[in-house]
Amino acid sequence: MGEKMVRGEDIEKSLKNLLGEVEDLQSEVDKRTERISRDAYEIIDCLQAGKNVPKAEARREGQLLRKAEQVEKAIKRLASPGVNQVLILEDRGKVVIGDGWRFKLPATLRVLLLVLCLSGGTSNGRFVGFKKWSRIQDEMEDRLGRKINKHGVETNLSRLRGYLLENLEPLGGANPYLIQIKRGDGVRLRLLKDGEVKVQNGKV
């Protein structure tokens, strides 16, 4: 148990450090936006003319890209075990994912989150099955009481991922990569098959 706690603290510390570095890099990128915009035209001109891109600029942008890729891989690893519960506090407009803290989520996204947790669909592993886009659309329409097209589902899926990223937790909580999209199968949340889904103080 002690080793697991130490390992968990190490992972949390590592992720926080990476996220801190990304925030610093983002701040630096924001300051350099105007310069990068100017340099972009120079790079395009170089490529079109068959010339080499200025080494300093190419190297700096490559460093930013590699750092972002490191953070993305770390977040994906944290999502791989999935979560064991989803709690929707309907009267408070909040949700709890896994062992994480409560955070606010708009009504439409609470409905989408619930639909992604439903049983059925294609599954050959530990998690609930993938839902076809058509099923997600139908389930959302039934619960929302209004029409919603596939584009609307996709838009809300992107919004949901944004909230999960904003409320990212290092150990067993919200994570944008809990949402999986598989071509031909559809979409699901990495919720364990024997996990628990609850809607309290209301019905979604």
N, C-alpha and C positions, 0 to 999 in steps of 0.2 A: 504494500500500500504506500509505504514511504517513497519507494522508487518511482511509483506512478505519479505521485504528487510532485516530486522533484522534476520528473520528465515533463509533466504538464506545465509547471512553472517555467521551465526552460523554453518550451514551445511558445508560451504566452509572451515571455520576454523577447524572444527572437522575432515574433510577429510584430510586437509593438515597436521594436527597433526598426524593422523594415518599413512599417507604415510611417514612422516618424521621418525616416529618410525620404520616403516618397513625398510627404508633405513639404519637406524642405526643397526637394527637387521641383515640386509643382510650383512653389513660391518663386523659385529661380526661373522656371519656364515662363511664368506669368510676367516677370520683369523683362524677360527677353522676347516677348511675343512680337513686338514691333520689329525688332532686329531680325527675328527668324522669318517674319513675313517678307522683309526685304531680301534676305538671303535665299528664300525659296525661289524667287524669280531668277536669281543668279544660278542656282542649282539646276532649275529647269532649262535655262539657256545652255548650260554646260552639257546636260544630257542630250538635248536636241542637237547640239553641235558636235557631239561625240567626244567632248572633252572630259577630263577627270573632275569630279566634284572636289572643291577645296578640302584638303585633308583635315584641317582643324575642325571645320564645321561637321564633317562626316563623322569624325571621331566623337565629338561631343554628343551628337544626336544618337549615336550608337550606344554610348554609355547610359543615356537616359532610357533607351529602349530595353537594354539588358537589365537594368534595375527594376523596371516595371514588370518584366517577365519573371524575375525572381519572386516578386511579391505575389504575382498571379499564381505561380506554382505553389507557393506556401499556402495561400488561401484555398486552393483546390484540394490540397492534402488534408486540410482541416475539415473539409466537407465530406471526405470519403467515407467515414464511419456512419454518416447519416445521423438522424435524431430519433429519439424514442417517444416524443410527444409533441402535440400542437394544441395549445389552449387558446380559444378565442373568447375574449371578454367583451361580449357584444354591447353591453350597456355602457362600457367605458371606451369603446372604440380602440381597444388595445389587443395585442396578441402576445403569447409566450411561445417561443420555439425551442424545443429541447430543454436544456437546463439553463437557458438564458434568462435575461431580465425582460420585463414588460416594455413594449414600445407601441406607439400609436400607429395605426394603419387605417387608411380610408376604407369606407364600407365596401366599395367595389373590389378592392384588393383583398379584403377579408373573405369575401365570397370566393374569389379566385384561389386563395390559399386553401380554403376548405375543399374546393373541388379537386385540387391537386392531391389532396390527402385521401380521397375516396378509394375504396377497394375496387377490385376488378381491373380490367385492362391487361396489357401484356407485361408479364413479369416472370423472370426465370432466376431470380436471386432473392436477396434478403429484404428488398424494399417493395413498397406498394407498386402496382403496375402503371405502365405508361397509359395515358388517356389520349385518345384520338382528338384532334382539334375539333371535330364535329361534336364529340361528346362534351368537351369542355364548354363549347359554345352553347349547347342545349342546356346543360346544367346551370350555367350562369344566367341564361335567360329565364329559366324557371324560378331561380332564387331572387333575381333582381326585378322580375316582372316587366321586363322590357327587352326589346331586340338588341342583339349585339352581334356584329359580324366578325369574321376571322381577324381582320385588321385590328378591330377593337380588342380582341383577346390578346393579340401579339403586343399591342401597345401597353395594355395593362400588365402583361407579363414582364415587359421591360421595366415598367414602374415598380413592380413588386421586387424585382432584382435590385433595383436602386435602393429601396428601403432596407432590404436585407444587407446590402453593402454598407449603408449608412449606420446600421445597427450591428455591424459585424462583431462577433464575439470569438475569442481565441479557442475556447473549449466548449463544444457541444451546444452552441447557440445559433443565432441567425448567421447566414452565410449565403451569398448569391449563388454559389455553386451547388447548393442543395437542390436547386431547380435544374433538372436535366431535360434536354430536348434531344430526341433521337429520331432521325429521319425514318419515316415509314411507320414508326410506333407512336409518336406523339410526345407528350410532356408528362413529367411526374415530379413529385417532391421526394427527396431521399429520406422518406419516413419508413422506419422498420415495419414489416408486415404485422408484427405483434405489438406495434406501438399504439399509443392512445391519442384519440382526437376528441376534444371536448369543446362544446359551445355553451358558455355560461351566461345566464341572465338574458336570454333572448334566443331567437332562432334566425339563422342566416339563410 
